[in-house]
Amino acid sequence: MVNAIQSVVMGLIVGSIFYQLSPTSFFPRAGLLFFSVLSGAFPITAIAVLIVLRRPIVNRERASGVYSVLPYFFARTIVDSVICIVLPVLFNGIVYYMVGLRSDASSFFTLIGVTILNCLVAGSLFTLVGSVAGDPLSANVLSFVSAVLFMLFSGFLVTPPIWW
């Protein structure tokens, strides 16, 4: 519930900052899309900490033969996917029309789809970080650092900058 309120408030703040952008402004739109991608990834960094905290329970249940790692991973992904769908829809539903991006439905759902996929990938990354981290503090730090590094350099080495 806190993440949903946070997404709504951040959507209102970001929407008011980028309110009614001009159609020719490229860099403000790129900044808006960066915030849109961040809106789904950063609220779920707690997954890494939860994985570390639940590790003794999972290890005990695995040792007793209740389930193996694969069913636990699939169940964890299904539970986290609900959050990964709701948060981007809340944030982008507010921001998209405040900013005045394309008014057709296909562009809106493309943005929603990309941010949901980004959130799912971030959730898997945070699950991996939580699996290798030794304690909750290092899991928290590693999840933020890895998310920032991946998002800062996403596409930087693949495509040349447009201003060259």
N, C-alpha and C positions, 0 to 999 in steps of 0.2 A: 504493500500500500504506500509505503514511503517513497519507493522508486516511482510509482505512478504519479504521485503528487509532485515529486521532483521533476519528472518529465513534463508535466503540464506547466509548472512554473518556469522551467527553462525554455519551453516552447514559447511562452508569452514574452519572456525576456529577449530571446533571440529573434522572435518575430517582430518585436518592437524596435530592435536595433536595425534590422534589415528591412523595415517596413517599406513596401512598394518600391522595390528597386527598379531602376530604369532597364529596359530590355537590352541595352548595349553594354551594360557594366559587367565585365567578365570577372575581375578579381573579387569584387564583393560576393558574386554568386559562387565562386570557388570557395570562399571562406564560409559561406552559408552551407554548402554541401559538406565541407569538412566538419562543421558543427553537427550536421545531420548524421554523419557517420559516427561521430563521438557520442551522440545521444543514446545509442544503443549499446555501445561497448563499455563505457565507463561505469554505468550503474551496476553491471553484473560482475565487477571485479571481486566481489565477495565470494564468488564460487570457489576461487583458489583457497581462501581461508576455510570455507566450509569443508572442502575436500580434506584438508589437513586435520581439522577438528574431528571429522568422522572416520578418519583412517583406522583408529583402534577398533571401532565397532565393525567396520567392513572386514578388517583382518580376522577378527574373532568369528564372524559369521562365515567367512571363507574357510577358516580352519575347521569349523564344524560341518562344512559341506552344504550349507544352506543355498548358496549361489556362488557363481564365479565372477570374474572381473567384467566379462562382456555383458551379462545381463544388468549388472550394476551401472555400467557406463551407458547402456541404452536407456535405462530407467531415468538416470540422472539427466541425460540429454533431452528426453521427452518432457520432464518436469521443467527444465530450464528453457525449453523452446516456447512455452507459454509466455514467459517473461520476455523472451526475445521477439515475440510477435506484438505483445501489448505495448511495450515501451516505445518502439519506433512508430507505431501507428498513432499513439497519443501525441508524441512530439511533432512528427511530420504533418499530422492532420491539422495542427494549429499553425505551424510555421508556413506550410506550403501556400496557403491562400492569403496569409497576412503579407507575405513577401511579394506575391503576384507573379509566381512562376506560371508556366504554361497551364492553361485552364482545361486541357483535355484529360480524360481519365487515364489514358494509357501512360502518360508521363508521370502522373501521380502514383500509379501502381508500380511503375518501374522504380521510382525512388523508394517506395515502401519495400519492394522486393529486394533491392540492393541493400538497404539498411537492415532488413531482417537477416539476410544471408551474412552480412558483416557481423551482426550480433551473434549468430550461431557459431561462426568461426571463432569469434572472440571467446565465446563460452567454452569451446573445445580447447582453445589455447590456455585459458585459465584453469581448466581441468588438468591439463598437462602440467602446468606450473604448480598447481596444488599437489599433484602426485609426486613431483620430485623435490618439493620444498620440505625442509626439515621441521619448521615451526610456522605458526600463523603470521608472525611479523615478516619473515622472509618471503612467505607466499604473497602477502599483500604488496610488499615492495616490488617483488619480481613481476607481479601481474601488471602493476602500473607502468613500470619501466618497459616491459615488453610491449604493452599496448601502445605506448607513446612512440617507441622506436618503429614499430611496424606501421603506424599511421603517418609518422613524419616522412618516412622514406617510401611509402606506397606509390608505386608508379614512377618514382624519380629516376631509376636506372633503366626503366623499360622505354619510356617515351622521352624525347628531347623536350626541353622547355619551349613553350610557344613563342617566347620573346627572342629566341635566337635567330 
